[in-house]
């Protein structure tokens, strides 16, 4: 996966492309790990890679509903089973450990990236959001538009990609450039970066 996003054509494309890139970047941190590693909390944080992945997927669909609850991506039969739009998702309660594999988490993140891109490319960015979440961090008088929601989505996912990077490095030393190359099936470091003594 390219470390930088490709060129973009307009604002919707830029918002979609950057959100999708962050979700795919998180997917790279999952590869090659077993269920125990995915659930491990090797840092002072209580977060694990599987919690970060499932939370990020949940965020995508919650934000999609804010932007356009009638979008096909938001149809109940399309939502991943880990997403509960009414209450959010407590990823630590993910019981079906048979499904807790790197491949399944990567697949969920890839699908969420595609769906986020579709919603953001179709969004009327200046339209005000009708369905907002409730939470102790909200005053209740916010006037968000879809542009704000798109930027918030990317901000939220990017923060968690940073968490995932630190956790993955702590588990086995894997780091973003190396993991991106591995994801693409290429060698790291590239030949032009090798230093010969």
Phi and psi in degrees as GROMACS dihedral restraints (atoms count N, CA, C in turn):
[ dihedral_restraints ]
;  ai    aj    ak    al  type     phi  dphi    fc
    3     4     5     6     1   -59.2    20    10
    4     5     6     7     1   140.1    20    10
    6     7     8     9     1   -71.7    20    10
    7     8     9    10     1   -29.8    20    10
    9    10    11    12     1  -104.2    20    10
   10    11    12    13     1   149.5    20    10
   12    13    14    15     1   -70.0    20    10
   13    14    15    16     1   153.2    20    10
   15    16    17    18     1   -70.2    20    10
   16    17    18    19     1   170.3    20    10
   18    19    20    21     1   -56.9    20    10
   19    20    21    22     1   149.7    20    10
   21    22    23    24     1  -121.3    20    10
   22    23    24    25     1   161.3    20    10
   24    25    26    27     1  -104.9    20    10
   25    26    27    28     1   -34.2    20    10
   27    28    29    30     1  -153.7    20    10
   28    29    30    31     1  -176.8    20    10
   30    31    32    33     1   -64.4    20    10
   31    32    33    34     1   -44.5    20    10
   33    34    35    36     1   -60.7    20    10
   34    35    36    37     1   -43.0    20    10
   36    37    38    39     1   -63.7    20    10
   37    38    39    40     1   -40.2    20    10
   39    40    41    42     1   -63.8    20    10
   40    41    42    43     1   -47.4    20    10
   42    43    44    45     1   -62.7    20    10
   43    44    45    46     1   -42.4    20    10
   45    46    47    48     1   -65.0    20    10
   46    47    48    49     1   -44.9    20    10
   48    49    50    51     1   -66.1    20    10
   49    50    51    52     1   -42.6    20    10
   51    52    53    54     1   -69.0    20    10
   52    53    54    55     1   -39.5    20    10
   54    55    56    57     1   -63.8    20    10
   55    56    57    58     1   -46.7    20    10
   57    58    59    60     1   -61.2    20    10
   58    59    60    61     1   -40.1    20    10
   60    61    62    63     1   -61.0    20    10
   61    62    63    64     1   -42.9    20    10
   63    64    65    66     1   -65.2    20    10
   64    65    66    67     1   -40.7    20    10
   66    67    68    69     1   -64.6    20    10
   67    68    69    70     1   -40.2    20    10
   69    70    71    72     1   -70.0    20    10
   70    71    72    73     1   -32.2    20    10
   72    73    74    75     1   -63.9    20    10
   73    74    75    76     1   -40.3    20    10
   75    76    77    78     1   -62.3    20    10
   76    77    78    79     1   -39.2    20    10
   78    79    80    81     1   -58.3    20    10
   79    80    81    82     1   -34.6    20    10
   81    82    83    84     1   -63.1    20    10
   82    83    84    85     1   -27.9    20    10
   84    85    86    87     1   -74.0    20    10
   85    86    87    88     1   -14.4    20    10
   87    88    89    90     1   -87.3    20    10
   88    89    90    91     1   -24.3    20    10
   90    91    92    93     1   -61.2    20    10
   91    92    93    94     1   138.4    20    10
   93    94    95    96     1    78.5    20    10
   94    95    96    97     1     5.5    20    10
   96    97    98    99     1  -101.0    20    10
   97    98    99   100     1   151.3    20    10
   99   100   101   102     1   -93.8    20    10
  100   101   102   103     1   174.7    20    10
  102   103   104   105     1   -59.5    20    10
  103   104   105   106     1   -39.6    20    10
  105   106   107   108     1   -62.8    20    10
  106   107   108   109     1   -43.6    20    10
  108   109   110   111     1   -66.2    20    10
  109   110   111   112     1   -40.3    20    10
  111   112   113   114     1   -64.3    20    10
  112   113   114   115     1   -30.1    20    10
  114   115   116   117     1   -91.5    20    10
  115   116   117   118     1    -8.9    20    10
  117   118   119   120     1   -70.2    20    10
  118   119   120   121     1   153.3    20    10
  120   121   122   123     1  -124.4    20    10
  121   122   123   124     1    75.9    20    10
  123   124   125   126     1   -79.2    20    10
  124   125   126   127     1    -4.8    20    10
  126   127   128   129     1  -108.4    20    10
  127   128   129   130     1  -178.9    20    10
  129   130   131   132     1   -66.5    20    10
  130   131   132   133     1   -17.9    20    10
  132   133   134   135     1   -74.5    20    10
  133   134   135   136     1   155.3    20    10
  135   136   137   138     1   -85.3    20    10
  136   137   138   139     1     0.8    20    10
  138   139   140   141     1   -80.5    20    10
  139   140   141   142     1   144.5    20    10
  141   142   143   144     1  -123.1    20    10
  142   143   144   145     1   169.0    20    10
  144   145   146   147     1   -63.5    20    10
  145   146   147   148     1   -39.3    20    10
  147   148   149   150     1   -69.0    20    10
  148   149   150   151     1   -36.2    20    10
  150   151   152   153     1   -63.7    20    10
  151   152   153   154     1   -44.8    20    10
  153   154   155   156     1   -62.7    20    10
  154   155   156   157     1   -41.4    20    10
  156   157   158   159     1   -64.7    20    10
  157   158   159   160     1   -49.4    20    10
  159   160   161   162     1   -67.6    20    10
  160   161   162   163     1   -37.3    20    10
  162   163   164   165     1   -62.8    20    10
  163   164   165   166     1   -44.1    20    10
  165   166   167   168     1   -62.7    20    10
  166   167   168   169     1   -41.5    20    10
  168   169   170   171     1   -61.6    20    10
  169   170   171   172     1   -43.7    20    10
  171   172   173   174     1   -61.1    20    10
  172   173   174   175     1   -42.1    20    10
  174   175   176   177     1   -59.3    20    10
  175   176   177   178     1   -42.7    20    10
  177   178   179   180     1   -55.5    20    10
  178   179   180   181     1   -49.8    20    10
  180   181   182   183     1   -75.0    20    10
  181   182   183   184     1   -31.2    20    10
  183   184   185   186     1   -65.5    20    10
  184   185   186   187     1   -44.1    20    10
  186   187   188   189     1   -67.5    20    10
  187   188   189   190     1   -36.5    20    10
  189   190   191   192     1   -58.9    20    10
  190   191   192   193     1   -40.0    20    10
  192   193   194   195     1   -67.7    20    10
  193   194   195   196     1   -36.9    20    10
  195   196   197   198     1   -60.4    20    10
  196   197   198   199     1   -43.0    20    10
  198   199   200   201     1   -72.8    20    10
  199   200   201   202     1   -47.2    20    10
  201   202   203   204     1  -159.0    20    10
  202   203   204   205     1    90.8    20    10
  204   205   206   207     1   -62.6    20    10
  205   206   207   208     1   -16.3    20    10
  207   208   209   210     1   -93.7    20    10
  208   209   210   211     1     0.6    20    10
  210   211   212   213     1   -66.1    20    10
  211   212   213   214     1   141.8    20    10
  213   214   215   216     1   -53.8    20    10
  214   215   216   217     1   -30.4    20    10
  216   217   218   219     1   -61.0    20    10
  217   218   219   220     1   -28.5    20    10
  219   220   221   222     1   -88.9    20    10
  220   221   222   223     1     0.5    20    10
  222   223   224   225     1   -61.5    20    10
  223   224   225   226     1   138.5    20    10
  225   226   227   228     1   -55.0    20    10
  226   227   228   229     1   -37.3    20    10
  228   229   230   231     1   -75.7    20    10
  229   230   231   232     1    -6.7    20    10
  231   232   233   234     1   -99.0    20    10
  232   233   234   235     1   -13.4    20    10
  234   235   236   237     1   -74.9    20    10
  235   236   237   238     1   138.4    20    10
  237   238   239   240     1   -61.3    20    10
  238   239   240   241     1   150.9    20    10
  240   241   242   243     1   -65.0    20    10
  241   242   243   244     1   -18.7    20    10
  243   244   245   246     1   -82.8    20    10
  244   245   246   247     1    -6.4    20    10
  246   247   248   249     1   -98.4    20    10
  247   248   249   250     1   126.0    20    10
  249   250   251   252     1  -121.9    20    10
  250   251   252   253     1   101.6    20    10
  252   253   254   255     1   -68.0    20    10
  253   254   255   256     1   -24.3    20    10
  255   256   257   258     1   -75.3    20    10
  256   257   258   259     1   -40.3    20    10
  258   259   260   261     1  -117.6    20    10
  259   260   261   262     1    -4.8    20    10
  261   262   263   264     1    82.7    20    10
  262   263   264   265     1  -169.6    20    10
  264   265   266   267     1  -133.6    20    10
  265   266   267   268     1   132.5    20    10
  267   268   269   270     1   -96.4    20    10
  268   269   270   271     1    95.4    20    10
  270   271   272   273     1   -64.8    20    10
  271   272   273   274     1   -21.8    20    10
  273   274   275   276     1   -68.3    20    10
  274   275   276   277     1   -15.4    20    10
  276   277   278   279     1   -94.7    20    10
  277   278   279   280     1    11.7    20    10
  279   280   281   282     1   -66.3    20    10
  280   281   282   283     1   103.5    20    10
  282   283   284   285     1   -88.9    20    10
  283   284   285   286     1   -27.9    20    10
  285   286   287   288     1   -80.0    20    10
  286   287   288   289     1    79.8    20    10
  288   289   290   291     1   -68.6    20    10
  289   290   291   292     1   -17.9    20    10
  291   292   293   294     1   -62.7    20    10
  292   293   294   295     1   -29.8    20    10
  294   295   296   297     1   -89.7    20    10
  295   296   297   298     1    -5.4    20    10
  297   298   299   300     1   -84.8    20    10
  298   299   300   301     1    79.4    20    10
  300   301   302   303     1  -126.4    20    10
  301   302   303   304     1   157.9    20    10
  303   304   305   306     1   -57.9    20    10
  304   305   306   307     1   -40.7    20    10
  306   307   308   309     1   -62.0    20    10
  307   308   309   310     1   -42.8    20    10
  309   310   311   312     1   -68.2    20    10
  310   311   312   313     1   -39.8    20    10
  312   313   314   315     1   -66.4    20    10
  313   314   315   316     1   -42.2    20    10
  315   316   317   318     1   -61.4    20    10
  316   317   318   319     1   -44.4    20    10
  318   319   320   321     1   -60.9    20    10
  319   320   321   322     1   -43.0    20    10
  321   322   323   324     1   -63.3    20    10
  322   323   324   325     1   -41.4    20    10
  324   325   326   327     1   -68.2    20    10
  325   326   327   328     1   -39.0    20    10
  327   328   329   330     1   -63.6    20    10
  328   329   330   331     1   -44.0    20    10
  330   331   332   333     1   -65.2    20    10
  331   332   333   334     1   -42.4    20    10
  333   334   335   336     1   -61.6    20    10
  334   335   336   337     1   -38.2    20    10
  336   337   338   339     1   -62.5    20    10
  337   338   339   340     1   -46.5    20    10
  339   340   341   342     1   -62.2    20    10
  340   341   342   343     1   -42.6    20    10
  342   343   344   345     1   -68.4    20    10
  343   344   345   346     1   -41.6    20    10
  345   346   347   348     1   -60.5    20    10
  346   347   348   349     1   -43.9    20    10
  348   349   350   351     1   -60.9    20    10
  349   350   351   352     1   -42.0    20    10
  351   352   353   354     1   -63.8    20    10
  352   353   354   355     1   -47.6    20    10
  354   355   356   357     1   -61.9    20    10
  355   356   357   358     1   -44.0    20    10
  357   358   359   360     1   -71.8    20    10
  358   359   360   361     1   -32.5    20    10
  360   361   362   363     1   -69.0    20    10
  361   362   363   364     1   -29.1    20    10
  363   364   365   366     1   -90.2    20    10
  364   365   366   367     1    -9.2    20    10
  366   367   368   369     1   -71.3    20    10
  367   368   369   370     1   142.3    20    10
  369   370   371   372     1   -87.9    20    10
  370   371   372   373     1   102.7    20    10
  372   373   374   375     1   -64.7    20    10
  373   374   375   376     1   -29.7    20    10
  375   376   377   378     1   -85.6    20    10
  376   377   378   379     1    -8.4    20    10
  378   379   380   381     1   -67.4    20    10
  379   380   381   382     1   138.4    20    10
  381   382   383   384     1   -76.6    20    10
  382   383   384   385     1   146.4    20    10
  384   385   386   387     1   -80.9    20    10
  385   386   387   388     1   132.7    20    10
  387   388   389   390     1   -94.5    20    10
  388   389   390   391     1   -45.1    20    10
  390   391   392   393     1   -95.7    20    10
  391   392   393   394     1    97.6    20    10
  393   394   395   396     1  -106.6    20    10
  394   395   396   397     1   153.9    20    10
  396   397   398   399     1   -75.1    20    10
  397   398   399   400     1   166.4    20    10
  399   400   401   402     1  -112.9    20    10
  400   401   402   403     1   146.4    20    10
  402   403   404   405     1  -175.8    20    10
  403   404   405   406     1   159.1    20    10
  405   406   407   408     1   -64.3    20    10
  406   407   408   409     1   -18.9    20    10
  408   409   410   411     1   -86.5    20    10
  409   410   411   412     1    -2.3    20    10
  411   412   413   414     1  -107.3    20    10
  412   413   414   415     1   142.2    20    10
  414   415   416   417     1   -85.7    20    10
  415   416   417   418     1   -24.2    20    10
  417   418   419   420     1    99.1    20    10
  418   419   420   421     1    -9.1    20    10
  420   421   422   423     1  -110.3    20    10
  421   422   423   424     1    15.3    20    10
  423   424   425   426     1   -65.2    20    10
  424   425   426   427     1   142.8    20    10
  426   427   428   429     1  -121.1    20    10
  427   428   429   430     1    75.4    20    10
  429   430   431   432     1   -80.4    20    10
  430   431   432   433     1   145.4    20    10
  432   433   434   435     1  -112.5    20    10
  433   434   435   436     1   175.3    20    10
  435   436   437   438     1   -65.2    20    10
  436   437   438   439     1   -29.0    20    10
  438   439   440   441     1   -62.5    20    10
  439   440   441   442     1   -46.2    20    10
  441   442   443   444     1   -59.7    20    10
  442   443   444   445     1   -44.2    20    10
  444   445   446   447     1   -61.6    20    10
  445   446   447   448     1   -40.7    20    10
  447   448   449   450     1   -63.8    20    10
  448   449   450   451     1   -43.8    20    10
  450   451   452   453     1   -67.4    20    10
  451   452   453   454     1   -39.7    20    10
  453   454   455   456     1   -61.3    20    10
  454   455   456   457     1   -42.3    20    10
  456   457   458   459     1   -57.8    20    10
  457   458   459   460     1   -49.0    20    10
  459   460   461   462     1   -64.3    20    10
  460   461   462   463     1   -40.7    20    10
  462   463   464   465     1   -59.9    20    10
  463   464   465   466     1   -47.2    20    10
  465   466   467   468     1   -64.0    20    10
  466   467   468   469     1   -46.0    20    10
  468   469   470   471     1   -66.9    20    10
  469   470   471   472     1   -42.5    20    10
  471   472   473   474     1   -60.4    20    10
  472   473   474   475     1   -40.7    20    10
  474   475   476   477     1   -58.8    20    10
  475   476   477   478     1   -42.4    20    10
  477   478   479   480     1   -77.0    20    10
  478   479   480   481     1   -26.0    20    10
  480   481   482   483     1   -64.4    20    10
  481   482   483   484     1   -38.9    20    10
  483   484   485   486     1   -60.5    20    10
  484   485   486   487     1   -43.6    20    10
  486   487   488   489     1   -59.2    20    10
  487   488   489   490     1   -46.4    20    10
  489   490   491   492     1   -61.8    20    10
  490   491   492   493     1   -40.0    20    10
  492   493   494   495     1   -58.8    20    10
  493   494   495   496     1   -46.0    20    10
  495   496   497   498     1   -65.2    20    10
  496   497   498   499     1   -43.6    20    10
  498   499   500   501     1   -62.9    20    10
  499   500   501   502     1   -45.5    20    10
  501   502   503   504     1   -62.7    20    10
  502   503   504   505     1   -43.1    20    10
  504   505   506   507     1   -60.9    20    10
  505   506   507   508     1   -36.6    20    10
  507   508   509   510     1   -70.2    20    10
  508   509   510   511     1   -35.4    20    10
  510   511   512   513     1   -66.5    20    10
  511   512   513   514     1   -52.2    20    10
  513   514   515   516     1  -144.7    20    10
  514   515   516   517     1    10.8    20    10
  516   517   518   519     1    84.6    20    10
  517   518   519   520     1    -2.2    20    10
  519   520   521   522     1   -63.9    20    10
  520   521   522   523     1   134.8    20    10
  522   523   524   525     1  -129.9    20    10
  523   524   525   526     1   164.1    20    10
  525   526   527   528     1   -53.1    20    10
  526   527   528   529     1   -51.4    20    10
  528   529   530   531     1   -61.0    20    10
  529   530   531   532     1   -45.4    20    10
  531   532   533   534     1   -63.3    20    10
  532   533   534   535     1   -44.9    20    10
  534   535   536   537     1   -66.8    20    10
  535   536   537   538     1   -36.2    20    10
  537   538   539   540     1   -63.2    20    10
  538   539   540   541     1   -44.1    20    10
  540   541   542   543     1   -62.3    20    10
  541   542   543   544     1   -43.8    20    10
  543   544   545   546     1   -61.1    20    10
  544   545   546   547     1   -41.8    20    10
  546   547   548   549     1   -60.0    20    10
  547   548   549   550     1   -35.9    20    10
  549   550   551   552     1   -86.1    20    10
  550   551   552   553     1    -4.4    20    10
  552   553   554   555     1    75.2    20    10
  553   554   555   556     1    25.6    20    10
  555   556   557   558     1  -112.4    20    10
  556   557   558   559     1   166.5    20    10
  558   559   560   561     1   -85.6    20    10
  559   560   561   562     1   149.5    20    10
  561   562   563   564     1  -127.0    20    10
  562   563   564   565     1   135.1    20    10
  564   565   566   567     1   -79.0    20    10
  565   566   567   568     1   159.6    20    10
  567   568   569   570     1   -63.3    20    10
  568   569   570   571     1   154.8    20    10
  570   571   572   573     1   -56.1    20    10
  571   572   573   574     1   -36.7    20    10
  573   574   575   576     1   -70.8    20    10
  574   575   576   577     1   -10.0    20    10
  576   577   578   579     1  -101.4    20    10
  577   578   579   580     1    -7.9    20    10
  579   580   581   582     1   -68.6    20    10
  580   581   582   583     1   134.9    20    10
  582   583   584   585     1  -109.4    20    10
  583   584   585   586     1   124.1    20    10
  585   586   587   588     1  -102.4    20    10
  586   587   588   589     1   128.4    20    10
